[in-house]
Amino acid sequence: MAAVLIDPAARARLVARFGAELADPWCDALPDLVARLTAKWGLEVREARPGNSGRTLLCTGPGGDLQVLKLTPDPEVAHLEFAGLRAWAGCSHAVQVLDADLGAGAMLLEGLVPGTELRGREVPWPEIGALLTELHSVAPPPDLPPLTDRVTFMFDITERTVPGSPAAEYLTPELLARARSRALALADGGPVAVVHGDLHPGNVLDAGPRRGVVAIDPRPSVGDPAFDLADWLYLPLAAGATLEDGIDALRPHLPGLDAERALAWCAALAPLAAHPPLRRREHTPFTDALLEMAR
């Protein structure tokens, strides 16, 4: 079982994220932790999924249904995700928590069937509009951090990993500093809602005709809901169209869409969106457009 739960690639990702001092002992202890939690909740592990902040285990629950055991070396990561999901309790477009052991950095979530990502698929704009409307309509709880914290974290991670990579030629310290300043200014103003914080198509799953699309893996905070639109507006741009085409596609399904703020977020976050492909040496018209926005 240990080989299934944690492999060298998964361990390396966790070490890169949390440091060896935290990640290595956690990885070594993971089989015992999983054994304790699966016994506690009556689970049988089916499959381990990769992740940058922990491990996701697809399990068979006591009634034979799919349940998901999420584990992280940092209990604060679990506390934060739990706080966001608790705010969305009862929301059909957010994954629901079944139980948690936050001291162990563990949450038990409902399984979603078929559970396929929207990544690489045609965007169902009406469903995305309904998802965004629902997530942003709940009252912000007092235990979520401000969006400025999320923005700071994202730029800190990027600035730490760009030097020495192929992306360094394009994502200069000056460009990143300018983008950070723009993003923090946006995060410090505007409307206030519970923001998912990592709402890209890989974190939205098809849960079948009854539920529609469902958001998973939040990095929640409280701030401008237009932050969550950027990854969706980048999709038409990546396909050779424009950000405005994304606005036009989403506007009929998202009452109150603030196009000006959404486009400003796209520009402020453009270096972060360009970072992964540039690290892979994928210089494309899409990355050119992102860099032009950032300048």
Secondary structure, DSSP 8 states (H G I E B T S, - for coil): -HHHH--HHHHHHHHHHH-HHHHHHHHHHHHHHHHHHHHHHT-EEEEEE--SSSEEEEEE-TTS-EEEEEE-S-HHHHHHHHHHHHHTTT-TTB--EEEEEGGGTEEEEE--SS-EE-TTS---HHHHHHHHHHHTTS---TTS-BHHHHHHHHHHHHHHHSTTSGGGGTS-HHHHHHHHHHHHHHHTSS--EEE-S---GGGEEE-HHHH-EEE-S---EEE-GGGGGHHHHHHHHHTTS-HHHHHHHHGGGSTT--HHHHHHHHHHTHHHHHHHHHHTT---HHHHHHHHHH-
